[in-house]
Amino acid sequence: MATPASPLTCPKPMKATSNGVFQGDDPLDYALPLAIVQICLVLVLTRVLAYLLRPLRQPRVVAEIIGGILLGPSALGRSEKYLHTIFPPKSLTVLDTLANFGLLFFLFLVGLELDPKSLRRTGKKALCIAIAGISVPFVLGIGTSFALRATISQGVNQGPFLVFMGVALSITAFPVLARILAELKLLTTDVGRMAMSAAAVNDVAAWILLALAIALSGNGSSPFISLWVLLSGAGFVLLCILIGPPIFTWMAKRCSDGEHVDEIYVCGTLAAVLAAGFVTDSIGIHALFGAFVLGVLVPKEGPFAGALVEKVEDLVSGLFLPLYFVSSGLKTNVATIQGAQSWGLLALVIFTSCFGKIVGTIVVSLLCKMPVQEALTLGFLMNTKGLVELIVLNIGKDRGVLNDQTFAIMVLMALFTTFITTPIVISIYRPAKLAVTKYKHRTIERKDTSKQVRILSCFYSTRNIPTLINLIEVSRGTAKKEGLRVYAMHLMELSERSSAILMVHKVKRNGLPFWNKGEVSDSNQVVVAFETFEHLSKVSIRPTTAISPMNSMHEDIITSAENKRVAMIILPFHKHQRLDGHFETTRTDLRHVNRKVLQQAPCSVGILVDRGLGGASHVPASNVNFTITILFFGGHDDREALAYGIRMAEHPGITLVVVRFAVDPALAGGSVKLKMSQNSSPEVQPEDEVVISRLKESISTDGSIKYEERTVKDATELIEATKSYNKCNLFLVGRMPEGQVVASLNKNSECPELGPIGNLLTSSDISTTASLLVVQQYRSQLSQDALNSLEDGETSDGNESN
């Protein structure tokens, strides 16, 4: 007798936590342990892929899209056992909830990156490029949708399908584009700024079109429902515009620069993001819109927006957001693309997407009289897709507008267009190599000292600011405004967590004067410090920012120095002084940057060892009372240090002491105790005699310049003589002095970038509170000794002691 068939039973809902394996529970049958395994798997795979794709300079979003596809049914998901163990159907609700939760806050960050004020100031050129970059691919997308509906997407609702296809092909991913531009060092170029402006306009237009597409894709039979959804969405946006900005502005004003942002404001804003998401989801246009709108309305000036990014970005971008790529990857099955017809449609979609974006952008750019090379570059940059593209496709899939095959085709299109952007842009646009600037004044030492001196002063953190400002103060020479122009370059590392908001707003005013009428200055404490100093002094200071990975930061510094035609680059030393007086390494990779700049700089270079020149704040000109000591041995670098010192001596508060060291005459011709280096010459160079004779002639009667000569027999006497000048405020020395006197100090240098005298002045042999500036004069070809010292020092990085 046959047994009756058992009735079908639904799987039990997953409990949150298990009782443990010792109680007989399988952790993977419970929501929390399974979610932990899923998150860890996603993180490991995407990070490994990002590392493997790094040589191709691909943005992380490419690795995340590929990782999601690999974890889905296209690759690993072909194994039923894997799929039902790691991503069982009953766990997908939890996974999608976590993914959308992360996406909600990520879209809030995307909104933070868009500045409505910048959109209003968008030039006609950028606006025309943005309109062309949206309209042409949108029209082509509608055309492509007819081909898809006639083949693989039969029976779908025509209206929503047309709009979804148009939006999917016309999107430019603003955050991904910012990342690519920063990686390629194009963020500060004309083409980079144009791309960011056009992409910002594109982003806003895409979200409006997506809202339209979602409203049209509703399940309601009446068209009035779609109209009601659109009107309610518009009403929500207007209400947010009326209520949001005053509240956010009040919060921002209560957050002062340099102070901790009150937690209640951060929590209140994040709660408002969730509430806005709930309202827009209730309306029927997706929770993401509410978060995005609130992000746009948060004021971008001041520390408040930065604090929100700091609090939210790491957790969202690092932990939750990769889950969205997996959620998308689980819906993507490349195996559905079968046969010549499907692959032909994939080729058609990729072609129309690229053709519409690239050709539309290029044609309008050329009509706006942009160079052909820049127009080409802009076309490929605007073709960047990314997360926003996936959001559009996933919403379309969830709404039943896109079937499995169409969805897979569109995901591969987004991956392909983003993947090709970086390699193509690298091959067609190389501004650093194209713009080789020729200029005359590459050193401080020059025949006509009345000409303007330009200095590029670099800093990594606020720790260097007071000393740097006081150094600029004493460097200004005579009281003429145009006597000195300083470019204050903030060196920012481009790391995995660098937000587009931080990058875009830092470079928005690159190289422009601090004081612009009608434009609100940045509330950044660094900018405030330099701005205040500029107003009090007679120095022209212009801010500039380099955002780059540390291993290529030197390229930004060198390119900027050449473009700005500076005579000297001043770099911070890679160590900072502890309270006990000893030096501690700040970051070893800063040392790499300094060495590369010394090797390749187009002008003179100074390494600033900061011991607190003038204290922890700016010393007003009337209160400056510094003693600057130059230890002169001879050679190009020492002459450059002397020229800089003489300029400093023009400041009424400066006393310059020039100490010339020479070998004891009794030893010069006989048995010399000093160990000679190959290129050391016992003879005094004629150029040294010329500059010293000029110095003696210019020594003023008021005692602002003092000149002394000291003879020494060996290194011990040199060290003892140097100790007698340790009460000064600043030592100014050459990096590679020449002559017999310093020959014995050339060996065993811990920091070759400082040279023998610089190392002596930072060693425990000399007890001093004086800061130190080590100068290398520009020469078309550095001496072999100078180059060798930098190359030899690379091997000692790992053995560096503090």
C-alpha positions in Angstrom: 0.0 0.0 0.0 1.4 3.3 -1.1 2.1 5.9 1.6 0.3 9.2 1.1 2.5 12.1 -0.1 3.5 14.4 2.7 2.2 18.0 2.3 4.7 20.7 1.3 6.0 22.7 4.2 7.6 26.1 4.2 11.1 26.3 5.7 11.2 27.6 9.2 12.3 31.2 9.5 16.0 31.6 10.6 16.7 32.3 14.2 19.3 35.0 15.0 21.9 33.0 16.9 22.7 29.3 17.5 23.3 27.4 20.7 26.7 26.4 19.5 28.2 23.3 17.8 28.4 21.4 21.1 24.6 21.6 21.5 24.3 20.1 18.0 23.5 23.3 16.1 24.9 24.1 12.8 25.9 27.9 12.9 25.2 28.2 9.2 21.5 27.5 9.9 21.2 30.7 11.9 21.1 34.3 10.6 23.9 36.0 12.5 26.7 33.4 12.1 25.7 33.0 8.4 25.8 36.8 7.8 29.2 36.9 9.4 30.5 34.2 7.1 29.0 35.9 4.1 30.5 39.3 5.0 34.0 37.8 5.7 33.9 35.9 2.4 32.9 39.0 0.4 35.6 41.2 2.1 38.4 38.7 1.5 37.4 38.1 -2.1 36.9 41.7 -3.0 40.2 42.8 -1.3 42.2 40.1 -3.1 40.7 41.1 -6.4 41.4 44.8 -5.7 45.0 43.9 -5.0 45.3 41.8 -8.2 43.8 44.6 -10.3 45.9 47.3 -8.7 48.6 47.1 -11.4 45.9 47.9 -13.9 44.9 50.9 -11.7 41.3 49.9 -11.6 38.9 51.5 -9.0 37.8 49.2 -6.2 34.2 49.1 -7.6 35.5 47.0 -10.5 36.8 44.4 -8.1 33.6 44.5 -6.1 31.4 43.9 -9.2 33.6 41.0 -10.3 33.6 39.6 -6.8 29.8 39.7 -6.6 29.5 37.9 -10.0 32.0 35.2 -9.0 30.1 34.5 -5.8 26.8 34.2 -7.7 25.4 31.6 -10.0 27.8 32.7 -12.8 30.8 31.0 -11.2 30.9 29.5 -7.6 27.1 29.4 -7.5 27.1 26.7 -10.2 27.7 24.4 -7.2 24.3 23.8 -5.6 25.9 22.6 -2.4 27.9 25.9 -2.1 24.9 28.0 -2.9 22.6 26.4 -0.5 25.2 26.4 2.3 26.6 29.9 2.0 23.7 31.7 0.3 20.6 29.7 1.1 17.3 31.3 -0.2 16.1 31.8 3.4 19.1 34.0 4.2 18.7 36.4 1.2 16.2 38.6 3.0 18.7 39.3 5.8 21.5 39.8 3.2 19.4 42.2 1.1 18.4 44.1 4.2 22.0 44.6 5.4 23.1 45.5 1.8 20.3 48.1 1.4 21.0 49.5 4.9 24.6 50.1 3.9 23.5 51.4 0.5 21.1 53.9 2.2 24.0 55.5 4.1 26.3 55.3 1.1 23.8 57.3 -1.0 23.7 59.8 1.9 27.5 60.2 1.4 27.0 60.5 -2.4 24.6 63.3 -1.7 27.2 64.9 0.6 29.6 64.9 -2.3 27.3 67.0 -4.4 27.4 70.7 -3.6 24.3 72.6 -4.9 26.2 75.9 -4.9 28.8 74.3 -7.2 26.0 73.1 -9.5 24.6 76.7 -9.7 28.1 77.9 -10.6 28.6 75.3 -13.3 29.8 77.0 -16.5 28.0 76.8 -19.8 30.7 74.5 -21.2 30.3 71.9 -18.4 26.5 72.2 -18.6 26.4 71.6 -22.4 28.8 68.6 -22.0 26.6 67.2 -19.2 23.4 67.6 -21.3 25.0 65.9 -24.3 26.4 63.1 -22.1 22.8 62.4 -20.8 20.6 63.0 -23.8 22.5 61.2 -26.6 23.0 57.9 -24.7 19.4 58.2 -23.3 18.0 58.3 -26.8 20.3 55.5 -27.9 19.2 53.5 -24.9 15.6 53.9 -25.9 16.5 52.7 -29.4 18.3 49.7 -27.9 15.3 48.8 -25.7 13.2 48.2 -28.9 15.8 45.6 -30.1 15.7 44.0 -26.7 11.9 43.9 -26.4 11.7 42.3 -29.8 14.1 39.5 -28.7 14.9 38.6 -25.1 12.6 41.0 -23.2 9.2 40.3 -24.8 6.2 41.1 -22.7 7.7 43.7 -20.4 5.9 46.9 -19.7 7.1 49.3 -22.5 7.1 52.6 -20.8 9.2 51.7 -17.7 11.5 49.6 -19.8 12.3 52.5 -22.2 13.1 54.8 -19.3 15.2 52.2 -17.3 17.3 51.5 -20.4 17.8 55.2 -21.2 18.8 55.9 -17.6 21.1 52.9 -17.4 23.1 54.0 -20.5 23.2 57.7 -19.6 24.6 57.4 -16.0 28.1 58.7 -15.1 29.2 57.4 -11.7 30.3 60.6 -9.8 32.1 58.9 -6.9 33.9 56.4 -9.1 35.0 59.1 -11.5 36.4 61.2 -8.6 38.4 58.2 -7.6 39.8 57.5 -11.1 40.7 61.2 -11.6 42.6 61.2 -8.3 44.4 58.0 -9.1 45.5 59.4 -12.5 46.4 62.8 -11.0 43.9 64.5 -13.2 41.6 65.9 -10.4 43.4 69.3 -10.4 43.7 69.6 -14.2 41.2 71.4 -16.5 39.9 68.2 -17.9 39.4 66.8 -14.4 37.5 69.8 -13.1 35.4 69.8 -16.3 34.6 66.0 -15.8 33.6 66.5 -12.2 31.3 69.5 -12.9 29.6 67.6 -15.8 29.4 64.4 -13.8 27.7 66.3 -10.9 25.0 67.6 -13.2 24.7 64.2 -14.8 24.2 62.6 -11.3 21.3 64.9 -10.4 19.6 64.4 -13.7 20.0 60.6 -13.5 18.4 60.5 -10.1 15.4 62.5 -11.4 15.0 60.2 -14.4 15.3 57.2 -12.1 12.5 58.5 -9.9 10.4 58.9 -13.0 11.2 55.3 -14.0 10.3 53.9 -10.6 7.1 55.8 -10.5 6.2 54.4 -14.0 7.1 50.9 -13.0 4.5 50.6 -10.2 2.0 47.7 -10.1 -1.0 50.0 -10.1 -3.4 49.6 -13.0 -4.2 53.3 -13.0 -1.8 55.9 -14.5 -3.0 58.3 -11.7 -1.0 56.2 -9.2 2.3 56.9 -11.0 1.3 60.6 -11.1 0.5 60.6 -7.4 3.9 58.9 -6.6 5.7 61.6 -8.6 3.8 64.5 -7.0 4.3 63.1 -3.5 8.1 62.6 -4.2 8.3 66.3 -5.5 6.4 67.4 -2.4 8.9 65.5 -0.1 11.9 67.1 -1.8 10.3 70.6 -1.5 9.5 70.0 2.2 13.1 68.8 2.8 14.5 72.0 1.1 12.3 74.2 3.3 13.0 72.4 6.6 16.4 70.7 6.2 18.9 73.5 5.4 18.1 75.8 8.4 18.4 72.8 10.8 21.6 71.5 9.3 23.1 75.1 9.1 22.3 75.5 12.8 24.1 72.3 13.6 27.1 73.2 11.4 27.5 76.6 13.1 27.7 74.9 16.5 30.6 72.8 15.3 33.8 74.7 15.5 37.0 74.0 13.6 39.5 71.9 15.4 36.9 70.8 18.0 35.1 67.5 18.4 31.7 67.4 16.7 29.0 66.7 19.2 27.7 63.2 19.0 24.1 64.3 19.3 24.3 66.2 15.9 25.8 63.1 14.2 23.1 60.8 15.6 20.3 63.2 14.9 21.4 63.5 11.2 21.7 59.7 10.8 18.3 59.2 12.3 16.9 61.8 9.9 18.5 59.8 7.0 16.6 56.7 8.2 13.4 58.6 8.6 13.7 60.2 5.1 14.4 56.7 3.7 11.2 55.4 5.4 9.1 58.3 3.9 10.3 57.8 0.3 9.9 54.1 0.6 6.3 54.7 1.8 5.7 57.0 -1.2 6.9 54.3 -3.5 10.2 55.7 -5.0 12.7 53.7 -2.9 14.3 54.5 0.4 17.6 55.6 -1.3 16.1 58.8 -2.6 15.4 60.2 0.9 18.9 59.5 2.0 20.4 61.1 -1.1 18.2 64.3 -0.8 19.3 64.8 2.8 23.0 64.3 1.9 22.7 67.1 -0.8 21.1 69.5 1.7 23.8 69.2 4.4 26.1 72.3 4.2 29.5 71.5 2.8 31.5 74.2 4.6 32.9 73.6 8.0 33.8 70.4 9.9 30.2 69.0 10.2 30.1 67.4 6.7 33.7 66.0 7.2 32.7 64.6 10.6 29.7 62.8 9.1 32.0 61.3 6.4 34.5 60.2 9.1 31.8 58.5 11.2 29.9 56.7 8.4 32.3 56.0 5.5 34.6 53.3 6.9 31.8 51.1 8.2 29.5 51.6 5.2 32.1 51.4 2.4 34.2 48.7 4.1 31.6 46.4 5.6 28.0 46.9 4.3 28.5 48.1 0.8 30.3 45.0 -0.6 27.2 43.0 0.4 25.2 45.0 -2.2 27.6 43.8 -4.9 27.0 40.2 -3.7 23.3 40.8 -3.6 23.6 42.0 -7.2 25.9 39.2 -8.2 23.5 36.5 -6.9 20.9 37.9 -9.4 23.5 37.9 -12.3 23.8 34.7 -14.2 26.1 35.1 -17.1 25.1 31.6 -18.3 21.8 33.1 -19.4 23.6 34.8 -22.2 23.6 32.0 -24.7 23.8 31.9 -28.5 24.9 34.4 -31.1 21.8 36.5 -30.6 22.4 37.1 -26.9 26.1 37.9 -27.3 25.2 40.1 -30.3 22.8 42.0 -28.0 25.5 42.4 -25.4 27.9 43.8 -28.1 25.0 46.2 -29.2 24.4 47.4 -25.6 28.1 48.0 -25.0 28.5 49.8 -28.4 25.5 52.1 -27.9 26.5 52.9 -24.3 30.1 53.8 -25.3 29.1 55.5 -28.6 26.4 57.6 -27.0 28.5 58.8 -24.0 31.9 59.2 -25.8 30.8 60.6 -29.1 28.1 62.9 -27.6 30.7 64.3 -25.1 33.5 64.6 -27.7 31.3 66.5 -30.3 30.0 69.0 -27.8 33.6 69.4 -26.3 35.0 70.2 -29.7 32.2 72.7 -30.4 33.2 74.3 -27.1 36.7 74.7 -28.6 38.4 72.2 -26.3 41.6 70.5 -27.6 41.0 67.2 -29.3 43.0 65.2 -26.8 41.1 66.7 -23.8 37.8 66.1 -25.6 38.7 62.4 -26.2 39.8 62.1 -22.5 36.6 63.7 -21.3 34.5 61.4 -23.4 36.0 58.2 -21.9 35.9 59.6 -18.4 32.2 60.4 -18.7 31.6 56.8 -19.8 32.5 55.6 -16.2 29.8 53.5 -14.6 29.7 52.0 -11.1 27.5 51.5 -8.1 24.8 53.9 -9.2 24.4 51.9 -12.4 24.0 48.7 -10.4 21.4 50.4 -8.2 19.3 51.3 -11.3 19.6 47.8 -12.7 18.7 46.1 -9.4 15.6 48.3 -8.9 14.6 47.4 -12.5 15.1 43.7 -11.7 13.2 43.9 -8.5 10.3 45.8 -10.2 10.1 43.1 -13.0 11.2 45.5 -15.7 14.5 43.6 -16.4 14.6 39.8 -16.8 17.6 37.7 -15.9 19.2 37.8 -19.3 18.8 41.6 -19.8 20.0 42.1 -16.3 23.2 40.0 -16.9 23.9 41.9 -20.2 23.5 45.3 -18.5 25.8 44.3 -15.5 28.5 43.1 -18.0 28.1 46.4 -19.9 28.7 48.4 -16.7 31.7 46.4 -15.8 33.3 46.7 -19.3 32.8 50.4 -19.6 34.3 51.1 -16.2 37.2 48.7 -16.7 38.3 50.3 -20.0 38.3 53.9 -18.6 41.6 54.0 -16.8 43.8 52.2 -19.4 42.4 54.3 -22.3 42.7 57.6 -20.4 46.3 56.7 -19.4 47.2 56.0 -23.1 45.7 59.2 -24.6 46.2 61.8 -22.0 49.5 62.5 -20.1 49.5 66.1 -19.0 52.6 65.8 -16.8 54.7 64.6 -19.8 53.1 67.0 -22.2 53.6 70.2 -20.2 57.4 70.5 -19.8 57.7 74.1 -18.5 60.9 76.0 -19.3 61.7 78.8 -16.9 64.8 80.7 -15.8 64.8 81.2 -12.0 65.1 77.7 -10.5 67.3 78.7 -7.6 67.3 81.3 -4.8 70.9 82.3 -5.9 70.5 84.6 -8.9 72.1 87.7 -10.4 69.0 89.9 -10.2 67.8 89.5 -6.6 64.9 92.0 -7.1 62.9 89.4 -9.1 60.0 87.7 -7.3 60.9 84.4 -5.5 58.4 81.6 -5.7 58.5 78.8 -3.1 56.4 75.6 -2.9 56.0 74.8 0.8 54.7 71.3 1.5 53.1 70.0 4.7 51.3 66.8 5.7 49.6 67.8 8.9 48.9 70.8 11.1 52.0 70.0 13.2 54.2 71.7 10.6 52.1 74.8 10.1 53.5 77.2 12.8 57.1 76.6 11.8 56.3 76.8 8.1 54.5 80.1 8.6 57.4 81.6 10.6 59.8 80.4 8.0 57.8 82.1 5.3 57.7 85.3 7.5 61.5 85.5 7.7 61.8 84.6 4.0 59.8 87.5 2.7 62.8 89.8 2.3 61.9 93.4 1.6 58.4 94.7 2.2 57.3 94.5 -1.4 54.1 92.4 -1.8 55.4 90.7 -4.9 58.8 90.0 -3.4 57.7 86.5 -2.4 55.0 84.2 -3.6 54.4 81.0 -1.6 52.3 78.0 -2.8 51.2 76.1 0.4 50.7 72.5 -0.7 48.8 70.2 1.5 50.0 66.6 0.8 47.0 64.2 1.3 47.4 60.5 0.9 45.0 58.8 -1.5 44.0 55.7 0.5 41.2 53.2 0.1 39.0 55.2 2.4 39.5 58.6 0.7 36.1 60.1 0.1 35.3 62.1 -3.1 33.9 64.9 -0.8 37.4 65.3 0.8 39.1 65.3 -2.6 36.7 67.5 -4.6 36.4 70.2 -2.0 40.2 70.3 -1.2 41.1 70.9 -4.9 38.1 73.2 -5.7 40.2 76.3 -5.2 43.6 74.9 -6.1 46.2 77.6 -6.8 43.7 80.5 -6.4 44.2 83.4 -4.0 42.7 82.8 -0.5 40.7 86.0 -0.7 38.0 85.9 -3.4 35.1 88.3 -3.2 31.7 86.7 -3.3 33.1 83.2 -2.4 33.1 81.8 1.0 36.5 80.6 2.1 37.0 77.1 3.4 36.7 76.8 7.1 39.6 74.4 7.2 41.9 75.3 10.1 44.9 75.0 7.8 43.5 77.5 5.3 42.5 79.8 8.2 46.1 79.8 9.5 47.6 80.7 6.1 44.8 83.2 5.3 45.3 85.0 8.5 49.0 85.2 7.9 48.6 86.5 4.4 46.4 89.3 5.6 48.9 90.3 8.4 52.0 90.0 6.3 53.2 91.2 2.9 53.4 87.7 1.3 51.2 86.3 -1.5 50.1 82.8 -0.4 48.1 80.5 -2.6 46.7 77.1 -1.5 47.1 74.0 -3.5 46.5 70.3 -2.7 48.1 67.1 -3.9 46.0 64.0 -3.4 48.0 60.9 -4.4 49.2 57.5 -3.2 52.4 57.9 -1.2 54.5 56.0 -3.7 53.8 58.6 -6.4 53.3 61.7 -4.3 56.7 63.1 -5.5 55.2 63.3 -9.1 52.5 65.7 -7.9 55.1 67.9 -6.1 57.5 68.0 -9.0 54.8 68.7 -11.6 53.3 71.4 -9.4 56.7 73.0 -8.9 57.3 73.1 -12.6 53.9 74.5 -13.4 54.2 77.2 -10.7 57.8 78.0 -11.8 59.1 77.9 -8.3 62.7 78.4 -7.2 62.6 76.1 -4.2 60.5 73.3 -2.8 60.4 73.0 1.0 59.6 69.5 2.3 59.0 68.4 5.9 61.5 66.0 7.4 60.1 62.4 7.8 60.8 62.5 11.6 59.3 64.7 14.3 60.9 65.7 17.7 59.6 64.0 20.8 59.3 65.8 24.2 62.7 64.3 25.3 64.4 65.9 22.3 65.0 62.7 20.3 63.6 62.2 16.8 60.9 59.7 16.0 59.9 58.5 12.6 56.5 60.0 11.6 56.1 57.7 8.5 58.9 55.9 6.6 57.1 56.5 3.2 57.5 60.3 3.7 61.3 59.6 3.5 60.7 58.0 0.1 58.8 61.1 -1.1 61.6 63.4 0.0 64.3 61.3 -1.7 62.5 61.1 -5.0 61.9 64.9 -5.0 65.6 65.5 -4.3 66.6 63.3 -7.2 64.1 64.7 -9.8 63.2 68.2 -8.7 63.2 71.0 -11.4 64.4 73.5 -8.8 66.2 73.8 -5.5 64.9 71.8 -2.6 64.9 72.3 1.2 64.3 69.7 3.9 62.8 71.4 7.0 63.6 69.7 10.3 61.0 71.2 12.7 62.0 72.0 16.3 59.4 74.7 16.7 60.8 77.8 15.0 59.2 80.7 16.8 57.0 78.5 19.1 53.6 77.0 18.5 52.1 80.0 16.7 52.8 82.7 14.1 55.2 85.4 15.3 54.1 88.8 14.1 56.7 90.7 12.0 57.3 93.3 14.7 58.1 90.6 17.3 60.5 88.6 15.1 63.9 88.3 16.8 65.6 85.3 15.3 69.2 84.3 14.9 69.9 82.3 11.8 73.3 80.5 11.5 74.7 79.3 8.2 77.5 76.8 8.4 79.5 77.4 5.1 82.0 74.9 3.8 81.8 75.5 0.0 80.0 74.1 -3.1 76.8 74.6 -4.9 74.4 73.7 -2.0 76.2 75.9 0.5 76.1 78.9 -1.9 72.3 78.3 -2.3 71.9 78.2 1.5 73.9 81.5 1.7 71.8 83.2 -0.9 68.7 82.2 1.0 70.2 83.4 4.3 71.1 86.8 2.8 67.5 87.2 1.6 66.3 86.3 5.2 68.6 89.0 6.6 66.6 91.7 4.8 63.9 91.1 7.5 64.4 93.7 10.3 64.1 91.0 13.0 66.7 88.7 11.7 70.4 88.4 12.7 72.3 86.3 10.2 75.5 84.6 11.4 77.7 83.1 8.5 80.4 80.7 9.8 82.9 79.7 7.2 84.9 76.5 8.1 88.3 75.9 6.6 90.9 73.2 7.2 93.9 74.2 9.4 96.6 75.5 7.1 99.2 73.4 9.0 97.5 70.3 7.7 96.5 71.4 4.2 99.7 70.5 2.5 101.0 67.7 4.8 99.6 64.6 6.3 95.9 65.1 6.5 94.0 63.5 9.3 90.7 63.8 7.4 89.6 60.9 5.2 89.1 62.3 1.8 86.2 61.4 -0.5 86.9 61.0 -4.2 85.3 64.2 -5.3 86.5 66.4 -2.4 88.8 69.1 -3.6 91.3 70.7 -1.1 91.3 73.8 -3.3 88.8 76.5 -2.6 86.4 76.9 -5.5 86.5 80.4 -7.2 82.7 80.7 -6.9 82.9 80.3 -3.2 85.4 83.2 -3.0 83.2 85.4 -5.1 80.1 85.0 -2.9 82.1 85.4 0.3 83.7 88.6 -1.0 80.3 89.9 -1.9 79.0 89.0 1.5 81.9 90.9 3.2 81.1 93.9 1.1 77.4 93.8 2.0 77.8 93.3 5.8 75.9 96.2 7.3 76.9 98.4 10.2 73.7 97.6 12.1 74.9 94.1 12.8 72.2 92.2 11.0 74.8 90.0 9.2 77.9 88.7 11.0 80.7 86.8 9.4 83.2 84.5 11.1 85.9 82.1 9.9 86.8 79.0 11.9 89.7 76.6 11.2 89.5 73.0 12.3 91.9 70.0 12.3 89.5 67.1 12.3 85.8 66.0 12.8 86.1 66.3 16.6 87.0 70.0 16.4 84.3 70.6 13.8 81.7 69.1 16.2 83.0 71.2 19.1 82.9 74.4 17.0 79.4 73.7 15.8 78.2 73.3 19.4 79.1 76.9 20.1 76.3 78.0 17.8 73.5 75.9 19.2 71.7 78.9 20.8 70.4 80.1 17.4 66.8 79.7 16.1 67.5 78.2 12.7 70.5 76.4 11.1 70.7 76.8 7.3 73.1 74.4 5.6 73.8 72.8 2.2 73.0 69.1 1.7 76.3 68.2 0.0 79.0 70.7 1.1 82.4 70.3 -0.6 85.9 70.5 0.6 88.3 68.8 3.0 86.6 69.8 6.2 83.4 67.7 5.7 85.1 64.7 4.1 85.3 62.8 7.4 81.5 63.3 8.0 80.4 61.7 4.7 80.3 58.1 6.1 77.6 56.4 8.3 74.9 59.0 7.6 71.6 57.8 9.0 69.6 60.1 6.8 71.5 60.8 3.6 68.8 63.2 2.4 70.1 65.6 5.1 73.8 65.3 4.1 76.7 65.1 6.6 76.1 68.5 8.3 72.4 68.0 8.5 72.9 64.6 10.1 75.4 66.1 12.6 72.9 68.8 13.6 70.1 66.2 14.2 72.4 63.8 16.1 72.8 63.4 19.8 76.2 65.1 19.5 74.6 68.5 19.2 72.2 69.6 21.8 70.0 72.4 20.3 66.5 73.6 20.0 67.1 75.3 16.6 65.2 74.1 13.6 67.2 73.1 10.5 66.8 73.8 6.8 69.0 71.6 4.6 69.3 73.0 1.1 70.1 71.4 -2.3 70.7 73.7 -5.2 69.2 72.9 -8.6 71.6 71.6 -11.2 70.7 70.1 -14.5 72.7 67.1 -13.5 73.3 66.4 -9.8 76.8 65.2 -8.8 77.4 61.5 -8.6 78.0 61.8 -4.8 74.6 63.4 -4.3 72.8 60.8 -6.3 74.7 57.9 -4.7 74.0 59.1 -1.2 70.2 59.0 -1.9 70.4 55.6 -3.6 72.5 54.1 -0.9 70.2 55.4 1.8 67.2 53.4 0.4 68.8 50.2 1.7 68.9 51.6 5.2 65.2 52.3 5.4 64.4 49.0 7.1 67.2 49.5 9.6 66.4 53.0 10.6 66.6 53.7 14.3 64.8 56.5 16.1 
